Amino acid sequence: MFAKSKDGTAQGVAKQRLIESLATPDKRIINDPYACEFVFGSGFVKMMGHKFCVWLSQKILPGWHEHLVSRTRFIDELVEESLINETGQYVILGAGYDTRAHRLDIPNLLRVFEVDQPEVQERKRKKLPDELLGNECVVYVPVDFSYQSLSERLIGSGFDSGKPTIITLEGVSQYISKEDFIALVQEVNSLTKNADVTFFVSYIDELFTTNPEECCGVGFEKAGEKFELVRALSAKTGEPWISFYTDTEIQKIFTVNGFTVEETTTLANLNSRYFTPVGRTVPDSQLFNLERFVVAKKSCD
Ligand SMILES: C[S@@+](CC[C@H](N)C(=O)[O-])C[C@H]1O[C@@H](n2cnc3c(N)ncnc32)[C@H](O)[C@@H]1O
């Protein structure tokens, strides 16, 4: 049923962005007009429409769609806020089919480094509309975190160690080993000794494997089964979830690398910020706080 093409999970996230973008502007919380380029069967999704797709998603995995699109919105806002504060460059680690470089209002002089496995980047570049492929802001940096050096590739691609930088690792930490994740944070620290950095990371709480109910809203049914369903679907695409973290572990990884964790949030906290204003408050019984969203910062002074 699933081709093991290395981009299955990247397509899965892009599909949720496509579904959300199909809602009318007064009902949606994000708009990604390019997501459809990357999603297999996007015509069918468009035909089914936003309402039906969200309804179906709620039947199968309550809170899944809302979780993913709230993560996108949260990072969109973080990136935009950083750009206003004169951040000089943006690194998207495990970029998949992220289209922020094209969707957000990014100043011409700012470089966006998109980092992902070579095969996924190749497919992305094949699917991107020509006018986006020519976007000179974007630098594609093929790296497999499991055996290639991020620093070497980034420096070789024009990354400036002295510029204020924003880095995002969205929906990726669960797919790479803990050693590779720690090595990434260490590399980022070494790469940016002379710069102010904002670093976004999402991670799956270890609680999900031991006490999944704790990660869901009151009345959420069969949390353990739903969690296993997500794990099984990821594994079927050839991209199994292998790493889970406690809050203490994450704090430690950032602290020893000079960062301060400024914020940790979940869908539960973003519900009233994003969904209530568009009349789509997620009820407690559908709150699936799948990941924690972390913002860590460090300053060079
Ligand atoms: C769930 S997708 C998320 C993509 C994107 N960040 C988003 O939110 O739309 C996970 C991404 O991590 C990338 N990834 C997984 N393992 C990797 C590795 N060892 N090196 C580089 N990228 C990796 C995949 O190729 C994929 O694009």
The ligand as an SDF file (V2000), in Angstrom:
LIG
                    3D

 27 29  0  0  0  0  0  0  0  0999 V2000
    7.4740   14.1670    8.9360 C   0  0  0  0  0  0  0  0  0  0  0  0
    8.5810   14.7800    7.7570 S   0  0  0  0  0  0  0  0  0  0  0  0
    8.5450   16.5040    8.2250 C   0  0  0  0  0  0  0  0  0  0  0  0
    8.9170   17.3850    7.0780 C   0  0  0  0  0  0  0  0  0  0  0  0
    8.7980   18.8760    7.3390 C   0  0  0  0  0  0  0  0  0  0  0  0
    9.6600   19.3010    8.4160 N   0  0  0  0  0  0  0  0  0  0  0  0
    7.3670   19.2460    7.6150 C   0  0  0  0  0  0  0  0  0  0  0  0
    7.0100   19.4280    8.7830 O   0  0  0  0  0  0  0  0  0  0  0  0
    6.6020   19.3260    6.6610 O   0  0  0  0  0  0  0  0  0  0  0  0
   10.1770   14.2490    8.3460 C   0  0  0  0  0  0  0  0  0  0  0  0
   11.3380   14.7530    7.5010 C   0  0  0  0  0  0  0  0  0  0  0  0
   12.5780   14.3840    8.1270 O   0  0  0  0  0  0  0  0  0  0  0  0
   13.4860   14.0150    7.1270 C   0  0  0  0  0  0  0  0  0  0  0  0
   14.4980   13.1120    7.6900 N   0  0  0  0  0  0  0  0  0  0  0  0
   14.2850   11.9480    8.3320 C   0  0  0  0  0  0  0  0  0  0  0  0
   15.4500   11.3480    8.6370 N   0  0  0  0  0  0  0  0  0  0  0  0
   16.4320   12.1600    8.1630 C   0  0  0  0  0  0  0  0  0  0  0  0
   17.8510   12.0880    8.1460 C   0  0  0  0  0  0  0  0  0  0  0  0
   18.5050   11.0410    8.6660 N   0  0  0  0  0  0  0  0  0  0  0  0
   18.5470   13.0970    7.5740 N   0  0  0  0  0  0  0  0  0  0  0  0
   17.9010   14.1590    7.0180 C   0  0  0  0  0  0  0  0  0  0  0  0
   16.5390   14.2920    7.0100 N   0  0  0  0  0  0  0  0  0  0  0  0
   15.8170   13.3020    7.5600 C   0  0  0  0  0  0  0  0  0  0  0  0
   12.6010   13.2870    6.0970 C   0  0  0  0  0  0  0  0  0  0  0  0
   13.2190   13.1710    4.8390 O   0  0  0  0  0  0  0  0  0  0  0  0
   11.3520   14.1590    6.1060 C   0  0  0  0  0  0  0  0  0  0  0  0
   11.4110   15.1810    5.1420 O   0  0  0  0  0  0  0  0  0  0  0  0
  1  2  1  0
  2  3  1  0
  2 10  1  0
  3  4  1  0
  4  5  1  0
  5  6  1  0
  5  7  1  0
  7  8  2  0
  7  9  1  0
 10 11  1  0
 11 12  1  0
 11 26  1  0
 12 13  1  0
 13 14  1  0
 13 24  1  0
 14 15  1  0
 14 23  1  0
 15 16  2  0
 16 17  1  0
 17 18  1  0
 17 23  2  0
 18 19  1  0
 18 20  2  0
 20 21  1  0
 21 22  2  0
 22 23  1  0
 24 25  1  0
 24 26  1  0
 26 27  1  0
M  CHG  2   2   1   9  -1
M  END
$$$$
